[in-house]
Amino acid sequence: MRLLLYSLISLAVVFFIFTVHITYANDITFTVNGSNNGSLNILQDGEDNDIVFDVLNMNGADLDLTQVGDNNALDIDVDGRTSNGSSMSITQTGDNKSYTGSFWCGAASCSMTVNQ
């Protein structure tokens, strides 16, 4: 009986630890490899979220990335050699937020707004 009780308690503790670590972050990694007149809106709400976003080519696209909460990170790489008329809006709220990026717009117009 004690062995069964000990086993059930051990399983409950392992399940609790596993669940706590899994449900903490929502990480997103994606690449845009060509778009015309599209829009993308991402909202992450919580803690320890990461977005890794690569743009290779986009024409007339509107991108809106928003992170709400603490300890969020955003890494963006835009290599828009053939992009034209696209805009990107980035908003991060909360504490301990980070933002890194590398941007190149090789066309007539591109715009970006960052709010932290």
C-alpha positions in Angstrom: 0.0 0.0 0.0 2.8 2.4 0.9 4.6 1.6 -2.4 1.4 2.4 -4.4 0.9 5.6 -2.5 4.5 6.6 -3.0 4.3 5.8 -6.7 1.1 7.9 -7.1 2.7 10.9 -5.3 5.9 10.6 -7.4 3.8 10.6 -10.6 1.8 13.6 -9.5 5.0 15.5 -8.7 6.6 14.6 -12.1 3.3 15.6 -13.9 3.2 18.9 -12.1 6.8 19.8 -12.9 6.4 18.7 -16.5 3.1 20.8 -16.9 4.6 23.9 -15.3 7.6 23.9 -17.7 5.5 23.2 -20.8 2.8 25.8 -20.3 5.1 28.8 -19.7 6.1 30.0 -23.2 4.7 30.2 -26.7 7.6 30.5 -29.1 7.0 31.3 -32.7 9.6 30.9 -35.5 8.5 31.6 -39.1 9.7 32.9 -42.5 7.9 35.0 -45.1 9.2 34.0 -48.5 7.0 36.1 -50.7 3.8 37.9 -50.3 1.7 40.4 -52.2 -0.7 42.7 -50.3 -1.0 40.4 -47.3 -1.4 41.1 -43.6 -0.1 39.3 -40.5 -1.2 40.0 -37.0 0.4 38.2 -34.0 -0.5 38.7 -30.4 1.5 36.8 -27.7 0.2 37.3 -24.2 2.1 35.8 -21.3 5.7 35.4 -20.1 8.9 34.1 -21.6 7.6 34.3 -25.2 9.9 34.5 -28.2 9.3 35.4 -31.8 11.9 34.7 -34.5 10.8 36.3 -37.7 12.6 36.3 -41.1 11.3 38.2 -44.1 12.8 37.4 -47.5 10.4 39.2 -49.8 7.1 41.0 -49.3 5.2 43.6 -51.4 2.4 45.7 -49.9 2.3 43.7 -46.7 1.2 45.0 -43.3 2.8 43.2 -40.3 1.7 43.7 -36.7 3.6 41.9 -33.9 2.5 42.4 -30.3 3.9 40.9 -27.2 2.2 41.5 -23.8 3.8 40.4 -20.5 7.2 40.0 -19.0 10.5 38.5 -20.3 9.5 38.5 -24.0 12.0 38.6 -26.9 11.7 39.5 -30.5 14.3 38.8 -33.2 13.6 40.0 -36.8 15.7 39.7 -39.9 14.3 41.5 -43.0 16.2 41.0 -46.3 13.7 42.8 -48.5 15.6 43.2 -51.7 12.5 43.0 -53.8 10.0 44.3 -51.2 8.0 47.5 -51.8 5.4 49.4 -49.9 5.4 47.2 -46.8 5.0 48.3 -43.2 5.8 46.6 -39.9 4.5 47.6 -36.4 6.1 46.1 -33.3 4.7 46.6 -29.8 6.2 45.1 -26.5 4.8 45.8 -23.1 5.9 44.5 -19.7 9.2 44.2 -18.0 12.5 42.7 -19.3 11.6 42.8 -23.0 14.3 42.5 -25.7 14.3 43.3 -29.4 16.9 42.7 -32.0 16.8 43.1 -35.7 18.6 43.4 -39.0 16.7 45.4 -41.7 17.2 46.1 -45.4 14.6 47.6 -47.7 15.9 47.7 -51.3 12.8 49.3 -52.8 11.0 52.7 -53.0 9.4 52.5 -49.5 9.2 50.5 -46.4 8.2 51.6 -42.9 8.6 50.3 -39.4 7.3 51.4 -36.0 8.6 50.0 -32.7 6.9 50.7 -29.3 8.3 49.4 -26.1 
